[in-house]
Amino acid sequence: MNQTTPASGGAVPTRDELRAHLVRTMIAGDVATPRQNNLLHYRRMANGNPYYQFGLELKPSWSERSVLEMMVERCGVHPDPMHLYGDDTIDPEITLDTLEAMGERIGLAARRKERVVVATGHPSTLTPLYQAVARALREAGCRVLTPAAGWTYEVDAGYGGSELRRIVYGAPGVAMLEGEDLRTHHTHDSRPMEAMLRELADTGSEGNAEAKPDIWPDLAIADHGWAGAAGQAGIDTVGFADCNDPALFAGAAEGKIDVVVPLDDGVSAHHYTPLTAYILDRAGLRPSG
């Protein structure tokens, strides 16, 4: 791996250095996600709850047990079905392998000068990573698409109320949701990506619904429902998922998602800087700045 210097000013870590960082910061290894929360989400996904399927139309054959077995294989959670409480695990070797696979797919996009959409449901933690990747791809000649900017819809706010959410783009083209309070918000929802893709689909020649859109993403880099909806639409999709979010891993198992990197997606944003450098280096891209 090249010892280049990322925008943060630090050197690109070796695989061993990054593994140590993942474990030290609890991005992987022993993570803070409660086992009981993981198992609850696995059961709800297997039962077909749309909130836990992230916009993917998954096969009805998933059971809570088969979801757990799949998550052991693809994420590295604790394999014992009788481990019901306490913290859980993410295998850092799987995280490293999939980070490398993600970087290679992003590098392919750069060489091909592909059209890309970038989006996150974790704006408070993962946005800097996505922004660095989007900038590097744009500088490599890729087109970072920004459809449906300003599109709004209502979400349940509890107690019978609702709140407005809108699609906004952080420079240089990272989609996220903004609320009426003008703050960005966490979301699992697939509807925003579906709205983005509908707008792009409407560019089909002469309004023919069967025509290929004039502008369509070659690659989506995303998480949560943003990634699920893109993968369901047949777009090459790479993304991140925590060990309590099994849908994207199930989508990968079914061939709808290309790469899913398992990690704790809720640690402090600066802890993802070495991962960003590692991805860009694997992609053969220079960081901006």
Number of C-alpha atoms within 10 A of each C-alpha: 11 12 12 17 15 21 15 14 10 13 15 24 21 14 15 11 11 17 20 16 19 27 16 13 16 20 27 30 23 20 22 16 19 16 21 16 17 22 22 13 23 25 20 17 25 24 16 16 12 14 15 24 28 27 26 23 16 20 11 10 9 18 16 18 14 14 22 24 18 19 25 18 14 23 27 23 25 20 15 10 11 7 13 15 12 11 17 24 24 28 24 25 18 19 24 23 13 22 25 22 20 25 24 18 21 28 22 14 20 23 16 13 17 21 20 26 29 30 32 27 25 20 23 17 18 25 22 18 18 23 21 24 27 27 20 24 28 20 16 18 15 19 18 21 20 20 20 21 16 13 14 17 13 12 13 10 10 8 6 6 9 12 13 15 23 21 24 22 19 15 13 18 22 27 30 26 26 20 17 10 10 10 11 19 17 15 17 21 23 23 15 26 27 20 18 22 21 14 17 19 20 17 17 17 13 8 11 12 12 9 13 13 19 11 15 19 21 16 23 27 24 28 31 28 28 31 36 33 31 29 25 20 16 14 21 20 32 29 26 25 21 24 29 22 23 30 28 34 29 24 24 19 14 12 13 24 27 23 25 28 25 32 25 23 20 15 16 12 15 13 17 21 19 22 21 25 28 26 25 27 24 21 24 19 20 20 21 16 10
